[in-house]
Amino acid sequence: MLNFAFCQNDNGLKEAISAFWQEKGRIHLNTRLSTTHRRYRAWLSWMTSLFFLGSGLWGAGFGCTTPTSTESSAETAQESESTDGASGDVSPENNPDQIAILKPKVIATISPEVTVFPLPEKLKGKEVLRFANVSGGDTLIGGVGGFFVLKEKTFTLASDQVDVIGIAPWLQGGFAVATSDRIYLWDSQLQTTLLHQQLGNSPITALAAYREGSLWIGTRDKLWRYENERLVSFDDIKGVRSLLWVATLKTLIVKDSDGKDVILRQDDLGQWQQRNFESEGVALIQALPASRSDYWGLSDKGLWLRKQRETTAAWWPYRIQPNEKNEETLALQQIAIEATSGFAWVFTPTELFRIEGEDASKMPRPSEISADISLIHSASDGTLWVADRQNLTRIGQATSSITYNQHVAPFVSKTRCTNCHASVGGQAFPLETYEQVKPRAQKIVDALKAAPGVLAMPPAGYPLVGGDAALIERWIKDGLKE
């Protein structure tokens, strides 16, 4: 068992500081502050931050953003309680006068290409399906009854001898395929590994890719990470039901056997921070990362966005189509995160919404997608895959070839590489044109993957937007086309 300790926790000190601040009165974003009060608050926050740092604490939150406020606190990777230590009653219903909402400024209508693939008979009607694809390579889907390869518009049986509980990309276009008692490698044929012998005889329940050649493995007893031929366990995360790894945000979402979400996030020092949001006053059905610091949440009351600024975090109601009482008028069913951008997809019975920062877009829900969705998968080529018990539906056009103008340049720009890599005023070699990026393509891949001896990019706190290392690797493979 590994102990990922970050810092010590002094609850008495935190309670004293919290009580002192409550006595002075909480500050809300919609409150106009006097100049003297603002200066006093800044001084107190600065002094207390120094005190907390000196005490080995992660920090404490002063002030409250509407509608719910939480304080940052120390944690270890073995703790499963809320790690942001909500202060007081943070339920929005108990603070009706402080409710403010977020909503998109503009909702545009889009018409992406929709392609429907009827499922193989062996997979039709299955409650749980597993899916993985490699950009420019194969697409695999499986469940009880075996797994299949989708090429063009045809499913080909790969094996009906295994009941699949997980599929994840592996090395060089291959895949790892998991059953309850084995992990196989598949590259046109199935090969057995001995990895299951090191998992303590606990049934395997979930599988997800981590980095290239690395895996997250969920079992009934604990969570495992396989990397560099070593297994690392997270002993207190038990009863893993499903795993979702968002590589661009270095975040793993674990759904446990009770249907609760546990989130593991790798910080800028490579340490793993664990959290859930049970004590923060919002009963969530789903929780997904929105950025390196923010989270989306879906409850029976609607969509929420947890925004963190410095040491203070708050859940904000996000209403796509609010009424005059700021209540959501849409029946929200599920949310999903777009792998390359971090944008959120929101499913309603009749429409799909894509939340894109301050704006949003919408499209009619394809009639082939029933209410009984068994999987949603966002691919690195920007397509969204949705399966119910009858069909696999692809939203968006699969890209046949990666080019600089269409794919790489927007990725470099949106990830803000050119903030530093600029010809004028830059701090490093420029990455503003095709001629500048092309000869450095492999160096960019190494930096994005944090290869040994290479300065990892992007810098701390900057998410990847619109792509990742796999995008640049495929661009190289496709011939570095402009």
N, C-alpha and C positions, 0 to 999 in steps of 0.2 A: 504494500500500500504506500502510495506516495503522498507526502504532505506538502501541499502547495500553499505555504503560509505567506501572506503578503505583509501584514503589519498587525500590531497589537490593538486591542479594543479596550477602551476605558469607558464603560457605560456610565459610571458615576459622573465623570467629567462631562460627558455628552448631556446627561440629564440636567446638570447644573447650568450649562450654557443654554440648553433649550429653555429651561424655566426662566432664565434671565431675559432671553429674547421675547418669550411670550409676555412677560411683564411689561416690556417696552411696547408691545403691540406688533402684530405681524404686518408685513408690508406686501401689498398686492400690486400686480402690474398695472391694474386699472386705477391706482390711487396716485394722485398728484402729490409729489413730495416737495417740501420746502428745501431750499438750498442748504440750510443748516442741518436738516435731518439727513439729507443725502450725504453730506460730508461726514456726519457722525456715523452713519451706517457703513460707509466705505472704510472709515478708520477702524470701527469695531470689527468688521469682517476681516480686514487685513491683519489686525493684531491677533484675532482668534485663530486665523489660519496659521500664523506663525507658531502659536501655542500648540495647535494640533499637530503640526509637522514635527515640532520638538518632542511631542509625546508619542510619536510613531503612529499617528492615526491617519486614515485616508482623508478625512475631512468631515466637516459638518455643514448642514445647509442652514442658511439664514435668509429669512424672507420666504414668501410663498407666492408662487405663480398660480394663477387661476387655472383649473378649479381645485386641484389636489396637489399637495406638497409632500416631498419625501426628502430625507437627508441621506447623504452618502455615508457609508460606514465600512469598517474593515471586514474582511471575510477571508475564508480559505476555500479551496476548490472542493472541500468535503462538506461545506455547509449547504443545506438545501432550503433554508428559510430566506425570506426577502433580504437582499444584501444592501438595499438602499435605505433600510430602516425608516419606515414611514413614521412621521412624528404627528401624534394626535390622531383624530378621526379624519381620514382623508377621503371619505366617501363623498362624491359630488352631491348626492341627494341631501346631505346635511349642511351644504353650503350653497343654497339656492341663489343667494344674492351675489355670489362670486363667480357664477357660471359665465364663461365666455366660450365661444365656439370658434373652431377653424372650419373653413369651407373653401372649396376651389373657387378661384376668381372667374375662371372660364371653363366650361365643359364643351369640348368640341366633339363632333361626331366623326368616327373613323370607320373604314370598311376594309379591314385586313383580309387577306386571303384565308379561307377556311377550307381545310381538306379533311374528309372523314374516311377513316379506315375501319370497316367492320371487323370486330374481334374474331379470332379463330374460335371455332365451336368449343374447344376445350377450355377456353377462358371466359366464355360468355356466362353471365350470371354469377361470376365470382365476386365476393364482397371486397376482397383486398387484392390489388394488383401491384406489381413492382415494375419499375421502368428505369431505363438509363439509355443515354445515347452519347455518341462522340461526334463532335462537330466535324462534318465531312466524312464520317465513318458510319458504323452500324448503329441501329436502334434496336434495343432488346426490350421485351415485355414478358412478364411471367407471373405465375401464381400457382395455386394448387392445380396440378395437371401438367406442369412443365413450363418451358419458356420458348419464345419464338423470336426470330430475327425479321425485322421489317426492312425490306429493300424495295425501292420504288414504291409500289402500292400493294405489295404481296407479302404476306406473312409466311415464313418458312419455319417448320418445326426444328428446333435445335436439340431438344431433349424432352421426352415425356417420362423420364425415369426419376425426376426430382420434383419435389414440391417447393417452389421458390418463395423465400421470405425476404430476399434482398438482392439487388443488382447494383453494381457500382463500376464506373470506368476504372480500368487498371492501366498497365503500361502499353504503349505503342498500339493503341486502338483495341486492346483486349478488355475483358471484363472480369470482375470477381462476382461470383454467383453463390449465394448462401442458401442453405437449407437449415433446418433446425439443428442438425448435428454435423454439418460439413461446410467448408468453404472451398469452392472450386475456382479454377481459372478457366476462362473460355476464350479461345481464339480459333474459331472454326471447329474446335473440338473441346470436349470437357476433360479437364485434368484435376485430379484430387490433390489437395494440399494437406499438410499435417497441422495446420494452424489451430484446428478445433481441439487438439490434444492439450493446448496450453491455456484453455479457457475455463478450466476447473469443472468440466463435465456439466456445465449449466447450458440449457438449451439456448441456441442462438435465436434472437427475435427480430433483429434489424441490422441493416448494413448501409453505409454511406461512404462515398469517397472523401478523403481528406486532401492530401496533396497527391501528386502523381506517384503511384506505387505505394500509397499509404491509405489506411482504412480506419473508419469508425465502426466498431462492432458492438452491438447491443445484445446483452443476454438477460436472462431472467434475474440473475444475481447482481450484475453490475455493468458499467460501461467500460469499454476498452478502446485504446487507440494503438494501431499497429503502424510503426514507422521505423525505417532503417533496421528492419528485421528484429525490432524490439516491441514488446507489448507493455503498455502503461495502463494501469487500471484507475478508475474513479469509483471507489468502493461504495460510496453512499448513494450513487445514482442507480437505483434498482428498478426492476420491472420495466425495462425499456420496451416500448411498443413500436415506436418509429423514430427515425433520425432524419434531420434535414440540415445539411452543411451549406452555409452561404459563404463561399470562399472569399468573395470580394469584401465582406465585412468581418471575416475571421470569427464567425459565430455558428455554433451548433445548437439547434433546437431539438430537445429530447421530449417526446411525448411518453409519459409513463403509463403504467397499467390502469391508473385511475383517471386517465385522460387529462392530466395536468401537464403544463409545459415547464420544463427546466431548461435554462439557457446557460450555455458555456460560451464565454467570449475571451479570446486571447488579447491581452493588452499589448501596449507598445514595447514592453520589456519581455514579451514571450510568456508571461504568466497567465494562468487560466482563472478567470473570475466566473463564479457561478451565482445565479440569481433566479428567483421566481418573484411573482408579484402578488402573492396571496394576501399579504397584509396591507396592501395599498388602496383598498377601498373600491376596486373595480373587479368584479367577478368576470374573468376572461374565459371565453371559449377557445380563443387562439391568441398567441403572442408571437410576433415575428419582428426581426430587426428592420429598422427603416434606414439607419445609418450607423456609424461607429458608436454613436452615443444615444440614439433615439430608437423607439420601438413603436410598432403598430400593435393595437389590441382590438379584438372583436368580442363584444359582450352582447347579451340579449337586448341591451338598450342602444346598440349601435357601434360605430367605429371610434377608436380612441388613438391619440398620438401622444406618446410619452416623450416629452422634450426635456433634455438635460442641458443646463447651462451652468458651467463651473461646478459648484457643489450642490446645486439645487435642481431637483427634477419635479415634474408635474405631469399628470395625465390631463390632456385637453380633449374635450369632445370634438370629433371631426364629423361634420354632417355634410353629406353629399348633396342632399336635397332637403333642407330643413323647412319646417313650417314656421308660423309666426311665433311659436313658443320655443323655437330652436330644437324641436324634436325631429328625429330622422323620419322621413315619410317613406323611405324605401325599406323593403324587407331584405336585410343583408344576410347572406347565407354562409359564405366562406371568403377568406382572403388568401392571397398567395403573393410571394415576392419574386420579382423579375431578377434573375440571376446576375445579369450584366449591369443593371442600373440601380437596383434597390427600389425601384418603383413598385407600388402595390397594385395588384389586381383584386377587385372586389366583385363577387358574384351575387346577383339578385335573380329572382325567378325569370325576369324578362330581358335583363341587360347585363353587360359586363362593363365595369368602369376601371380605368387605368389612372391611378393618382400619380401625377407627374410634378412633384414639388408643389408650387402654388396653383397649378392648373390641373385639369383632368380631361380625359377623353372617354367616350363611351361607344359601344357597339351593341347591336341586337344580340341577345344570347342565341347561339346556333340551336336550332330545334333538335339536333341530334344529341345535345348534351342534356340528359335528363336530370332530375333532382337528385338521383342516386349516384353521386360522383364518388369514384373509388380512388382516384389519384389526380393530382395537378402537378405538373413538372415544367419548370422554366429552363430552357436549354441555352447554352452559351451562344447560339447563333441568333438569339432574340425571339425564337418561337416559343409559344406556350402550348403544352400538350395536356389534354384533359381526357380522362377515361371514365365512362360509366360502365354499366354491366353489359352493354351491347357494342359500343363503338369507342375507338380511339380517335380523338379530334385534334388536329393541329391548327393553331391560330397563328397566322403570319406565314410568310414565305421562307422556306429553307434556303439559305444562301448557297449557291453553287460554287462561288469563288469569292475569296476575301480580297478586297482592293484597298489601297491607301485612301482614296478619296471618299469611298462610301463607308468604310468601317474604321480604319486605323486613325485617320485624322480626327473624326469626331471623338473617338476614345481618348486620344492624347489631349484634346482640347477640354473635354468635359471633366477629365481627371485632373485638370489644372497643372499638367506637366510643364506647360509653357510659362507658368508663373516664375519658375527659376530657369528653365531651359529656353532662354530667349536670346535673340541676337542683340537686343538693346536692353540694358539694365538687368540682364540675366546673371545668374551665379554659376551656371554650368553650360556645357555645350548645347547649342540650340537644337530644338526639335519642332521646328515650325513649318518645314516643307518636306515634300517627298524625298528630295535629294539629301536632306539632313537626317531623316529617320531611317531610310533604307539601309545604309551601311552599319547602323547601330542596332538593327533589329534583334540580333541574338543577345546583345548586351542588355537590351530592354527586357527580354525574357528572363535573363539571369537576375536582374534587379527586382522584377516583379515576383520571382520565386524565392527571393532572398537566398540565392546560391552562396555557398561558402566563399569567403573572400570578396564578396560583392556587396556594396552598400545597398540595402533594401530600399525599394521605392514602391509606392509614394511615401513621403515622410509621415511621421506619426500624426494621426487624426484625419488624414485625407483618404476618403474611400475611392475605390475604383468605380468609374461610372462608364457604362457602355462597352465594357469588355474586360479582359483579364489576360494572363499570360497565354492561355490557350488560343485567344484570338490572334496574338502576334505569331505564335507557333504555326497556326494554320496559314497565316499570311506568308510566312517563310516557305511552308510546304507548297503553297499555291504559286510560288514564283515571284513573290514581292511585287505583285502587279500594282500599277498606279491607278 
